[in-house]
């Protein structure tokens, strides 16, 4: 109580998770890495922001192995195809690629030059 008024103070980290689940539903648990393969500075960060606004959890933003990706590519482990398909709806012409790397349980988006036009 402050001045005779009752207040509720939530735990911020848990509150964020609840907000994600309520407003973004099924996207809230989709974890993704966003890599810049386009060569356009800052494009991966812009894509990451857009994905977070849609409720996806971006766990990493970095550069890809090269900047010669013309088409955005979504790389996913076989057991995460459903998540990859949700991400593919965000990008008009994304290429899907199943790849099982040991210990990798994350869907990765390599942002291509085509994302600059969107």
Secondary structure as UniProt FT lines:
FT   TURN            3..4
FT   HELIX           12..24
FT   HELIX           25..29
FT   STRAND          31..36
FT   TURN            41..42
FT   HELIX           43..53
FT   TURN            54..55
FT   STRAND          57..63
FT   STRAND          73..76
FT   HELIX           78..80
FT   HELIX           81..88
FT   TURN            89..90
FT   TURN            92..93
FT   STRAND          95..98
FT   TURN            102..103
FT   STRAND          107..111
FT   HELIX           114..117
//
